[in-house]
Amino acid sequence: MSDARALLCDTARAVFAEAETVGIAPIEEAGFGLLLVAEEQGGFGGDWGDVNAVLQIAGMAVPDLPVAELIAGETLQPAATVSLMAGAMDRALTLSIDHVNTRQQFGRPLGKFQAVQQSLAVMACEVRAVGAVAAALAARLDTAKLDAAAAGFEIAAAKLRANRAVGVVTSIAHQVHGAIGFTAEYELHRLTVPLMRWRGAHGNDDHWAQILGRQVAALGGRGLWDTMTARDA
């Protein structure tokens, strides 16, 4: 991560921490809506890699605030949602690991039980897969100069992969937390409820599977390989 992006992420964490208690105003005042606006037009001149990093932090810290709508236009909202989902899933994994390492059962931490370890390993694979597709999508959008149509294959693949991960991640997170995962005072439900909402936002699994399937079928076996290996990102 570049120094500029690291500074951007530090700023986002501080601003989102304030916004968590007072709402969207601090995010608007900090100018995150200008992240993709060119510097000569008074903006920050950021790329989608910057947006992906900021939205992942938003997905962790303020999943109920309309940060994606503030930063990105309508055609890029599916891509923005993938970044939010990646951040929220990553936070849910952190909470789950922390919980099983502190919660005791039969005289030892839950995390010492093999079944719990296996469940968290499955969850971690899903979370890391969504993080990887979000990063790959960001690279493709930057190569395509934020042209959503040119990155249509990657958007469909990333949104479908993130959608499919939601069921596994939310289910395991709540299983390892037990009843505390559903309580209003605990953080987990603030992540899993938006995740289930985002799964249907801008197209559910069937919607993106059909889009992706039509593109793959149109390319044919040889055409798909040639297209994938010819990508700049």
Disulfide bonds with the S-S distance in Angstrom:
none
